[in-house]
C-alpha cells in the first residue's frame, strides 16, 4: 500500500495529464479510425477522422449525458454515433431531419417529395473499384452537396425504400457508398442522443493496401469540400 502511494505521488503530474487528456477526448474532441468503405469516396478505408464532440452538446465525460445543448445535426453533416442497434460506432451522413419524409427510388433521393439533383463526377484512389467497379455522382439537395458511390454490378436491394417519416428526436442517416452501407435503410432511424459528434476533417490516413503507408494527399483533408466534376 505504501509503495502504491509513493508511486502515485511520484507520478501525479503524469496521472493528472492523462486524466485530463481522457476527459478532453471523451467530452470535446477525439479521432476515429474508419475500417470500412461505407462512406466512400468521402471517407476512405484507413482514414483517421477528427471528431468534434462539442459540435452539438457539451457532455459529462465518459457518458452520453448532455450538460449544454449547443446545436442539432443538420442535413449533410457527417456524424459519429454509438449505435445501440448496430452495437458499434458508426460514421454516416445526415439525410433526414425530424419530421422529414424521405424516400429513394433507384438510388435517387427524395426529401419531402422533392428529388435531389445529380451530376457525374470523378473520384480516384479507391482500391475497391478494382473488384467492384463503380460510378460517382454529386448529390445535391438544398445546401447539401457531396459525392456518392454507386456500384455498377453489385446494386443494393435497398436502392428503393420509403417513403418514411422521420420521428421527433431521431434522424435518418445514410452512407455515401450507397450500395455498400449499413445505415437507416437497414437499421431504422437513429436517436439524437446516440450522435456523439461531427466530423469535417481527416487527421491522417494509412493505406491498408500499401503496407499502411501514409496517404499524404489525405493529411488534414476537408470532408465537406466541393466535389470535382468528371472530366469530359
LINZI-V767680 format. One record per residue. N is the residue number from 1. PHI is phi in degrees with one decimal (* if undefined). PSI is psi in degrees with one decimal (* if undefined). NEAR is the number of other C-alpha atoms within 10 Angstrom. Layout:
N;PHI;PSI;NEAR / N;PHI;PSI;NEAR
This chain:
1;*;-44.2;6 / 2;-63.4;-37.0;7 / 3;-65.1;-41.1;8 / 4;-64.2;-42.7;9 / 5;-63.1;-39.6;10 / 6;-65.2;-41.1;11 / 7;-63.1;-43.7;11 / 8;-65.1;-39.1;13 / 9;-65.3;-40.6;11 / 10;-71.1;-24.8;11 / 11;-116.8;21.3;11 / 12;-64.6;-32.1;12 / 13;-63.3;-44.9;10 / 14;-65.8;-40.1;11 / 15;-65.1;-42.8;13 / 16;-63.4;-41.2;11 / 17;-61.3;-45.9;11 / 18;-65.8;-40.2;12 / 19;-63.9;-40.3;11 / 20;-63.0;-41.7;12 / 21;-63.9;-42.8;14 / 22;-63.5;-41.2;15 / 23;-67.2;-39.4;15 / 24;-61.4;-46.6;15 / 25;-67.2;-32.5;17 / 26;-74.0;-38.0;19 / 27;-106.6;-25.1;23 / 28;-119.1;-53.9;19 / 29;-152.9;147.5;18 / 30;-153.8;-179.8;18 / 31;-129.7;154.9;18 / 32;-134.1;128.9;17 / 33;-80.5;134.5;17 / 34;-105.0;107.2;19 / 35;-93.0;-7.7;12 / 36;-123.8;170.0;16 / 37;-100.8;22.6;19 / 38;-68.8;-18.7;25 / 39;-109.8;13.0;24 / 40;-65.1;146.6;23 / 41;-89.5;-2.0;22 / 42;-62.1;-47.5;21 / 43;-118.5;127.6;27 / 44;-99.5;153.7;23 / 45;-58.6;127.7;22 / 46;100.5;-7.8;20 / 47;-68.3;143.1;25 / 48;-110.0;109.0;23 / 49;-98.8;147.2;27 / 50;-80.2;130.6;20 / 51;-110.8;114.2;24 / 52;-85.5;99.0;22 / 53;-80.4;-8.1;24 / 54;-102.5;14.2;19 / 55;-67.4;-34.6;19 / 56;-119.3;-31.4;19 / 57;-148.5;153.9;23 / 58;-100.2;118.9;18 / 59;-110.7;158.5;19 / 60;-63.5;126.9;14 / 61;-52.4;138.9;16 / 62;70.0;14.2;12 / 63;-137.4;174.8;10 / 64;-101.6;12.8;17 / 65;-78.2;120.8;12 / 66;-84.3;126.0;15 / 67;-89.2;-42.9;11 / 68;-135.0;124.1;12 / 69;-86.6;120.3;12 / 70;-102.1;-39.2;11 / 71;-166.9;173.8;10 / 72;-118.7;152.6;13 / 73;-57.3;142.8;19 / 74;-111.0;157.6;15 / 75;-58.8;130.1;19 / 76;99.5;-17.1;21 / 77;-63.0;141.3;19 / 78;-92.2;118.0;26 / 79;-117.3;153.0;23 / 80;-111.6;133.0;22 / 81;-141.3;150.0;19 / 82;-97.0;97.5;18 / 83;-85.0;122.1;17 / 84;-68.9;-38.7;12 / 85;-66.0;-45.6;10 / 86;-80.9;-16.7;12 / 87;60.7;37.2;8 / 88;-163.5;169.7;9 / 89;-81.5;134.3;15 / 90;-122.6;154.1;19 / 91;-125.1;117.2;27 / 92;-142.1;174.2;26 / 93;-107.2;138.2;24 / 94;-74.2;122.4;19 / 95;-114.8;-47.5;24 / 96;-111.5;126.0;27 / 97;-92.7;163.1;22 / 98;-52.9;128.6;15 / 99;94.6;-15.4;15 / 100;-71.0;147.6;19 / 101;-103.5;119.8;19 / 102;-120.4;137.6;22 / 103;-144.1;164.2;23 / 104;-140.9;132.6;19 / 105;-128.3;110.8;14 / 106;51.4;48.4;12 / 107;68.2;11.2;17 / 108;-95.6;123.0;14 / 109;-84.1;136.6;22 / 110;-124.3;129.4;20 / 111;-124.2;119.5;19 / 112;54.1;40.1;14 / 113;81.9;-2.5;12 / 114;-104.5;129.2;12 / 115;-80.4;141.6;16 / 116;-68.9;158.2;17 / 117;-103.0;146.0;15 / 118;-132.0;146.5;18 / 119;-146.6;145.6;12 / 120;-60.4;147.6;16 / 121;-146.5;166.3;19 / 122;-105.7;149.1;15 / 123;-146.1;147.4;19 / 124;-137.1;161.7;7 / 125;79.5;16.2;9 / 126;-95.9;105.1;14 / 127;-62.5;-33.0;14 / 128;-60.1;-22.5;12 / 129;-63.5;-20.9;13 / 130;-68.4;-34.8;8 / 131;-100.5;-25.7;7 / 132;-137.2;82.2;12 / 133;-55.4;144.9;15 / 134;-143.3;162.6;20 / 135;-115.8;157.4;14 / 136;-123.8;140.9;21 / 137;-137.6;151.5;21 / 138;-87.4;123.8;21 / 139;-101.0;124.9;20 / 140;-124.4;131.3;17 / 141;-148.9;110.6;18 / 142;59.8;-129.2;9 / 143;-81.4;-9.0;7 / 144;-79.3;131.2;15 / 145;-152.3;122.5;19 / 146;-162.7;165.0;21 / 147;-81.4;146.0;28 / 148;-126.3;155.3;26 / 149;-113.1;129.4;24 / 150;-124.5;119.6;23 / 151;-67.6;138.4;17 / 152;-78.5;-35.1;12 / 153;-120.8;-4.9;10 / 154;-128.3;61.0;12 / 155;-66.6;145.0;15 / 156;-76.5;146.3;15 / 157;-70.0;-13.1;10 / 158;-96.6;20.7;17 / 159;-71.8;-10.3;17 / 160;-122.9;125.6;15 / 161;-156.9;163.7;15 / 162;78.3;-168.7;13 / 163;-73.3;148.3;16 / 164;-136.8;138.0;18 / 165;-95.2;128.4;19 / 166;-75.1;122.3;19 / 167;-68.5;162.6;17 / 168;-59.5;139.5;12 / 169;75.7;10.4;14 / 170;-134.3;167.5;19 / 171;-138.1;149.6;27 / 172;-101.0;120.0;27 / 173;-118.0;137.5;26 / 174;-128.7;156.1;23 / 175;-88.7;151.4;27 / 176;-71.5;-23.1;24 / 177;-86.4;81.7;23 / 178;-62.5;-25.4;21 / 179;-96.7;6.2;22 / 180;-151.8;63.1;20 / 181;-146.9;126.9;20 / 182;-86.8;101.4;17 / 183;-139.6;-155.1;21 / 184;-62.0;-21.3;17 / 185;-66.7;-24.0;19 / 186;-112.1;-33.5;11 / 187;-103.8;-6.9;14 / 188;84.8;-168.5;15 / 189;-75.5;153.8;21 / 190;-110.9;129.3;22 / 191;-64.4;145.9;16 / 192;-56.2;-37.6;16 / 193;-67.8;-18.4;15 / 194;-81.7;-15.3;15 / 195;-80.6;117.5;24 / 196;-101.4;-13.0;25 / 197;177.2;179.8;25 / 198;-123.8;147.5;24 / 199;-122.5;134.7;25 / 200;-129.6;-6.7;18 / 201;-139.9;152.1;22 / 202;-92.0;129.0;22 / 203;-75.4;-52.6;18 / 204;-160.8;169.1;20 / 205;-143.2;132.7;25 / 206;-116.3;128.5;20 / 207;-85.8;108.1;15 / 208;-67.8;-15.9;14 / 209;-91.7;-3.4;10 / 210;-136.2;56.5;9 / 211;58.7;29.2;8 / 212;57.8;33.1;11 / 213;-72.4;148.8;11 / 214;-65.1;140.8;16 / 215;-90.9;98.3;15 / 216;-62.6;-29.9;11 / 217;-72.8;-12.9;9 / 218;-94.7;-7.4;19 / 219;-61.6;119.9;16 / 220;58.8;26.0;16 / 221;-69.0;141.8;17 / 222;-78.4;139.2;16 / 223;-92.0;-11.2;19 / 224;-114.2;28.5;17 / 225;-73.6;165.1;13 / 226;-74.2;123.8;11 / 227;-62.4;148.6;18 / 228;-84.5;137.3;14 / 229;-68.9;154.3;15 / 230;-75.2;131.8;13 / 231;-65.5;141.2;7 / 232;-83.2;*;5
